[in-house]
Amino acid sequence: MNKTSLYRVLTIVLLAVLSLGGLGGCAAKLPESFDEAEVRAAAENVINLLNQRDANGLTALMTEEMKVVLTVDVQAQIFALLDGAGAFQEISTLKMAGTTQSGVTYAVVAAKVKYENSDVTYTISFDQNMKLAGLYLK
């Protein structure tokens, strides 16, 4: 599968699970019901699991809705994309905000991660139970 198709699949995954607005400067701050340190640690954990290519660990963190759309095949495509990015170097930026969709409040993290060959921007969403509710890579 080429890179364009992978981006399309990842976009569908994100939109199917959680229709998010932009996380830019106009995004809402992290809702009070979320602990900033816990959200940060959870996002770093997701990134680490992706870097380790740990499909089982990642699946264990997901909401039931995410498990339906972020299948083993889709995870394999994500891992292939990360293989092309090269070795992990650092999380250079990590921003947190919140959004509410259909009466459910989510914590949303935008993380820019440096790899040997390219940078990857992750958008990671968590529900109130700190379950992975959305994932997008760019």
C-alpha positions in Angstrom: 0.0 0.0 0.0 1.4 3.4 -1.0 1.9 6.3 1.4 -1.2 8.2 0.0 -3.5 5.2 0.7 -2.0 4.8 4.2 -2.8 8.4 5.0 -6.3 7.9 3.6 -6.8 4.9 5.9 -5.4 6.7 8.9 -7.7 9.7 8.2 -10.7 7.4 8.0 -9.7 5.7 11.3 -9.6 9.1 13.0 -12.8 10.3 11.5 -14.6 7.0 12.1 -13.8 7.1 15.8 -13.8 10.7 16.7 -14.6 13.7 14.5 -12.2 16.2 15.8 -11.8 19.9 15.1 -8.3 21.3 14.6 -6.0 21.2 17.6 -4.4 24.5 16.6 -4.4 27.6 18.6 -8.2 27.8 18.7 -8.6 24.5 20.5 -10.1 24.3 24.0 -7.7 23.7 26.9 -7.5 20.3 28.6 -10.8 19.7 30.5 -10.6 19.8 34.3 -11.8 16.2 34.4 -8.4 15.1 33.0 -5.1 15.1 34.8 -2.4 16.7 32.6 0.4 14.4 33.9 -1.7 11.3 33.3 -2.7 12.4 29.7 1.0 13.2 29.0 2.1 9.8 30.3 -0.6 8.0 28.3 0.3 9.8 25.1 4.0 9.0 25.6 3.0 5.4 26.3 1.1 5.2 23.0 4.0 6.6 21.1 6.4 4.1 22.8 4.1 1.2 21.9 4.0 2.3 18.3 7.8 2.7 18.3 8.1 -0.8 19.7 5.6 -2.1 17.2 3.6 -3.6 20.1 0.2 -4.3 18.5 -1.1 -6.2 21.5 -0.1 -3.4 24.0 -1.7 -0.8 21.7 -4.9 -2.8 21.3 -5.2 -3.3 25.1 -5.4 0.5 25.5 -8.2 1.0 22.9 -11.9 1.7 23.3 -14.1 -0.9 21.8 -14.8 1.4 18.8 -11.1 1.8 18.2 -10.5 -1.9 18.2 -13.0 -2.2 15.3 -11.3 0.3 13.1 -7.6 0.1 14.2 -7.2 -3.6 13.2 -4.0 -5.6 13.1 -3.8 -4.8 9.4 -4.1 -1.1 9.9 -1.6 -1.2 12.7 0.8 -3.1 10.4 0.4 -0.2 7.9 1.2 2.3 10.7 4.3 0.3 11.7 5.5 0.2 8.0 5.1 4.0 7.9 7.2 4.3 11.1 9.8 1.9 9.7 10.3 4.4 6.9 10.6 7.3 9.3 13.7 5.7 10.8 14.9 5.4 14.4 13.1 7.3 17.1 14.9 10.3 18.4 12.7 12.4 20.6 9.2 13.9 21.3 10.0 17.5 20.4 6.6 19.0 21.2 3.5 17.8 23.0 0.3 19.9 23.3 -2.9 19.0 25.1 -6.5 20.2 24.6 -10.0 18.9 24.9 -13.1 18.4 22.8 -16.6 17.2 23.3 -18.3 15.1 20.7 -21.9 13.7 21.1 -21.8 14.6 24.8 -18.5 12.8 25.4 -15.4 14.7 26.5 -12.0 13.7 25.2 -8.4 14.7 25.9 -6.5 15.3 22.7 -2.8 15.4 22.4 -0.8 16.6 19.4 2.8 15.4 19.6 5.6 16.1 17.1 8.1 13.3 17.1 11.5 13.4 15.5 12.7 10.3 13.8 16.0 9.7 12.0 14.5 10.3 8.5 11.5 12.5 9.1 9.2 14.0 11.7 5.8 12.5 12.5 2.9 14.4 14.1 0.6 12.3 16.2 -2.9 13.3 17.2 -4.0 11.0 20.0 -7.3 11.1 21.8 -8.4 9.6 25.1 -11.8 9.2 26.6 -12.7 9.8 30.3 -11.4 6.3 31.2 -8.1 7.1 29.5 -8.8 4.6 26.8 -7.3 5.3 23.3 -10.2 6.8 21.4 -8.5 8.3 18.4 -5.1 8.1 16.5 -3.9 10.0 13.5 -0.3 10.2 12.1 0.9 12.8 9.6 
